[in-house]
Amino acid sequence: MGSDKIRKIIGCILLVSLMSLGFVKPVKEYVLLPNSLTVFENQQLSMQTSLQADAAAADSEQVFSIKTGSESLQIEGRQSGVGEIVFDLAGIPIKKVDVKVLEDFRVIPGGQSIGVKLNSLGVLVVGHHQIKTSGGKKSPGEIAGVQVGDMITKINGTTVESMSDVTPFIQDSGKTGKPLDLVISRDNKELKTKLVPVKDENEGAYRIGLYIRDSAAGIGTMTFYDPKSKKYGALGHVISDMDTKKPIVVQDGQVVRSTVTSIEKGSNGNPGEKLARFSSDRQIIGDITRNSPFGIFGRLNGDMTNGLYDQPMPIALSNEVKEGPAHILTVVDGDRVEEFDVQVVSSTPQKFPAIKGMVIKITDPKLLEKSGGIVQGMSGSPIIQNGKVIGAVTHVFVNDPTSGYGVHIEWMLSEAGIDIYTQGAKKAS
């Protein structure tokens, strides 16, 4: 048996002995240590396990340690090689942890109320309707197998981008009697079908028996933008069509400023809502290139300010977020961004992109009085803790409007096309 294995066995025996002597909490914290860590340069990392990491101290002998408060147990980590920390107890190595150090990255937090207009990739089918014909009522679209939620992307080989593109094809087909060749996108699959328009006896025009839509609009909240590239993230969740409940496949879109006119207060079983209007000048402040489960993303045309945090702020990885006090930035009146107190009830360190990484609770009396908690339109409000942007508000609990979910900022950055892991990443050394 090798000497390393013998030392590890002795270390385990020591840990078990310490637990029997009452050192349950610090030993449990040690056991929960991950096998790998990601930290930023010049950053003190506080984890739920009470692990303290200081990347700037990488050139010193002691790099990591478990703090135990008033208890005397101390497990220390010492650099063993490039990007590798070995933890020891009483000089006996018992665990190895890989450490990846990222270059410092900062964003400018948002909080501004924004108007959102999305143009879909084709025309979206949102319903069927029956047409009165000489042969009775019928829906050509339903007969052709077109379903609610389908996206019609081409007609007779021509790409369609708006409802106005569709009408000439329908009338021409009705007069010639030649069926329409449709290309449909359904659940990321391309389907083809033929549709024969019929003449509406009431109006004398040809119809296809489908309700279609080519754009959607709403309001939300800006989360962050990168001051260098002007790439931004907002909303924190996907925009779905109100009728089909399916995510809108984006061709393009625009972001404009919006003004909050009033708030419908939320209550148990009835989420509230921000009522807002697009700013009168309708000035486009950015484009929309992506609509994903983590929000909408694109590039701003210039800088945005919120009047509270207009300088770049560091971000926190999911394993840094702590249960405890935090703040959100949002608008509840006009276009003025305000800061409100919240509590991070729970946070799950995530190694892979996932929504609903945090549970937050509104604790600010002013916001509770004004809105009752989290309301629709507040999605995307940045969450700040210990001077760092940690994520965004995403969903409200229907039966408890004071609480809801949040998404970690690192996943929104990834969706925005900002890779914090590969740009300048290096091993602790």
N, C-alpha and C positions, 0 to 999 in steps of 0.2 A: 504494500500500500504506500503511495507516494506521500511525501511530507505535507503537501498542500491539502490532501484529503484528510490527513490526520489533524491538521490545524483547524480545518472546517468542522470536523466532528467535535473537537474540543470546544470550538466556538459555540456550536449548537448546544452542547451540554451546559456551557456557561449561561446561555440565554434561558434555557429551561430552568436552571438553578435560580437565576435572577427573578423569573416569574414566580417561582415558589416562595421567594423572599418578599414578594409584594411589588416588584417592578413591572406590573402588568402593562400599564399604559405605555411607557417608553419602549418596552420590548415589542408591543403590538405595533407601534409606530415604525419600528425598524423593519418588521416583517412586511409592512405595507409598502416599503420602498419599491419604486418601479425598477425595471432592469435597464431603462434608458431614460435620459432627461434631455429636454431641449430648453435652452436658456438664451437670453440676450446678453450682449456684452455690457459690462458695467452695471449689472442688474442683480439685485438681491431677490431671490426667488423664494417665496413663502408658500409652502404646500400644506394640504390638509394633514399631512403626516408630520408637520412641524419641521420638515427638512429645510435647512437654510443653505442656499447656493449662491456664491458670489463669483461670477465669471471673471471679474477683474482680479481675483486673488489666485488665478490659475497658476501663476508663477511661484506662488508660495507653497509650503509643504502641506498645510492643512487647508483643504478646499471646501469640504462639506462636513457638517456635523449635525447630529440630532440633538435639539434642545429639549430638556426635560423639566424645565421650570425649577421648582424647589428640590426636585429629586436629583440625586448625585450621579445617576447613570449617564455615561457619555460614550456615544459611538461615533468615532471619527473616520472621515474619509481622506485618504491621501492619494496624490496622483501617482498612478502606476506606469502610465504610458500616455501617448498622445490620445486624447479623447477617452481616457479610461480612469475611473476612480475606484479604488478598493477600500471598502469599509472594514475597520477592524475593531475588535473589542479586546481590551487589555493586550494589544499588540498582536492579536491573532486574527488574520484576515478571514472574513466570513461572508462577504458579498461583493460582487463586482457590478458596477454601474457604468454604462456608456453615456458620455456627455457630449452633446452637440451645441456649439455656441453660435448664435445668429448675430449678424450685425444689427445694430440698433435701427429700428424702423418706427416712423411716426406718421400719424395722419392728423388731419384737421377734423374735429367732430362737427356734426351738423346740428340737428334739432329744428331746422326750418321746415315749415309747412310747404309742401310742393304739390303742384298739379301734375297729373300723369296722363298722357295720351298714348295709347298703343295702337299700332296698325298691324293687323294680323297677316300671316303669310298665306294669302288667299282669302276666301270668304268663308265665314264660319256658319254652319247650319245650326240654328237655335230652336227650330220647331217645324212641324208639318201643318198644313192646313188644307181643307177640302175645297175644291173648286166646283161650282155648279156648271155642268156641261149638258149638252143635249142627251147624253147617255147616262145622266145621273151625276152624283157627287163623287169626285175622285181626287187623289193626290198623286200626280206623276212622280214626284220625288220619292214618296213612300213606295210606290210600285217599283221604282228603279233600285230600291234597296239602300237609298241614302238615309243615314241615321243622324239623329241629333248629336252634335259634337264633332261630326265630320268636317273637315276643311276641304273645300273645293279649290284646287290649286290650278287646274287647267280645264279649258273648254275647247274642244276641237283643235287641240294642240297648242292653243294660245294661253299663256300665263294670265291669270286674273288676279288683280290686286285690290279691287274695290267693287262695290255693288253696281256702280255705273258701267263696269266692264261687262257685266253679265247680261243686262237688258237687251242689247243688240243681238246677241246670240239667240236669246229666247224668241224674239219676234221673227228673226230670219228663219229659225227652225220651224216655227209654227206655220209660216207661209209656204215653205218648201216641203214640209212634211218629213224632212230628214232629221233623225234623232241626234241629240247632243251627245258627243263623246266626252264624258267627264273623267277627270283624274282626281281621286280623293285621297286625302291623308287621314288615316284612322289608326290611332295607337302606334304611331311611328311606322306604319306600313302604308305602301302605296297601292290603291285599288282602282280598278277601272269599271265603269258601267255606262249604259246608254239610257238616256232619259228623253221621253217624247212629251213636249209641252202640249197643253190642251187649251182650248178657247173658253174664256170665262163669258158665260151668257149675259151676265149682268153688266160687264164693262166692255166687252168686245175685244179684249186684249188677250194675248196668250200668257199662260202662267205655268209655273213648274211645281206649285204646291209646297214651297219651302219658304220658311222665314230665314233670312240670312243677315249677317252683320259683318262689317269689315274693320271696325275699330272699337275701342273701349276707353273710357276716361274715368278718373277718380282722383282721390287725394291720398297723401301719405306723408311720411317724414323722412328727411335726408338723414343718413346715418354718419357718413364720413366721406372725405375725398383725399386723395394723395396730392399734396401740394406740387409735386414735380410733374407727374404724368397727367394730372387732373382726372384720373379714373375715380369713379365714385361708386358707392353702394347705398341703397335706400330700401325701405319697407321691411326687409328681413323675412319676407315670405312671398310665395308666388302669387301673381295676379291671375285669378280664374274668371271665366265668363260667368256672369250672374245667373244665366239660364241653364247652361250645360254643366256648370260646376267643374269644368275641365280647364287646365292651364292654357292660357292663350299663347300660341306659337307666334313669336314676334318677328315681323319683317323689319320694322323700325318703330321709332316712337320719339316723343319729345317730353322734356321736363320743363315746366314753367313755375313761376312763383305763385303761391296761393295765399289767401287771407282767410283766417278762421273767423266766421261770423257769429257762431254760437255753438253750444255743446248740449246735446241731449244726454242727460245724466244717466249712467248705467245703474241697474239694480239687479238683484238676484233673478236669474233666468231671462234677463233682458239687457244685453250689452248696449252701452251707450254709443254715441257717434259724434264725431266732429263734423259740423256743417261748415263748409268753406266754399269759396268761389275763386276761380282763376283770377289773378291780378288783371286789372283793366288793360294794361299795355300788352298782355299776352306774350311778353318777351320770352323767347326760348332760351333757357339757361344751360341746356345740355341735351344729349341724345340718349336713346335707350337702344341697346344692342342685345340685351339678354334679359329674359324673364325666367328665373329659376326658383326652386324651393327656398332659396336663401335671399330672395329679393330681386330688385331690378338693378341693372348695372349698365354703365356706359361711360361717357366722358363729358365733363363740364366744359362750357365755352370760356370760363374764367373763374376767378376766385369767388368764394362765398364767405360771408361772415355771419356770426351769430351774436356778436357783442359780448360774449362771455368767455369763450375759449377760441380765440382766433389765431393762436400759435400752434404749430404741430405738437401733438401729444404722443407719448409712447403708447403702445398697445400691450395687452396682457394675453398670454396664451391661456388656453382653457385650464391648464393645471395650476395657474397662478390665482385664479378667481377664488375668493374666500366667501364663506357664508358670513353675512354681516352687512353693515351700512354701505350704501352706494347712492348714486344720484342719476337722474335721467334729465335729458334736455328735450324740451318739446314746446309747442305753441298751444295756448288755450284761449288766446284772445288776440285778434288782429294778426300781426306778423312778428310779434316780439317773442323771442326765444327765452324761456325761463328754466331755472334749475329747480328740481323737486327731489325730496328725499324718498328713497326706496330701501328695501331690505332684500338682499340676496338670500333667499330661503334655502336654496340648494343649488349646487353646480356640479356637473359631471365632467371630469377630465376626459376629453375625447381624442383618440388617436386618428379617427377618420371622420370626414365631414358628416354631420348629423344636425338636424334641427332640434329645437326644444332642449338645448343643453343646460338651461338655467330655469329656475322658478323664482320669480321676483314678487314682492308685495309692496304696494304703494303705502307709505307711512306718512307722507306729507299732508298735514291737516288742510292746507289751502287747496291742494289738488283734489283731495277727497271731497271737499265741499263743492268744488267747481264741477267735477266730472263723475264722482263716485268711484273713481279708480281708473283702470285702463279702458279706453274707448276706441272704437274703430276710427282710423285716421291717425292714431298714435303709433301705429306700427312703424318701426324704423327708428324710433327715438333712441339716441345713443345712451348707453349705460356706462357710467364712469365710476371707477372705484380706485382709491388710493392714487389719484392723479393719472390713471391710465384708462384708455377706452377698452372695455372688456366685451362689449357686444351691443345688441339692440333688442328692444321690445318687439315681440312678434304676435302673440295671441293672448286673449283674455279668457279666463275661466268663466264659462257661462253662469255657473251658480255662485261665483264669488268674483265680482268685477274688480275687487281690490287687488287681485292676484292674476298672474299670467305667466307665459313662457318668454324666455329670451334666447337668442342664438349667439354663440360665441363669435367674436370679431374675426378670428383667423379664417373661418370658413367663408365669411362674406368677402374677405380680402382675396381669397383664392378664386371665388366666382367672378370677382372684378378683374381677374387676370393679373393679380399682384402675388407673386410667389415669394413669400418671405423666407422660405426654407432653403432655396437654392442660391439666392442672390447673396453672395458673400458668406455663405455658411461655412463653418470650419470647426475643427475639433478643439476642445479645450487643451491648451498646451502651455 
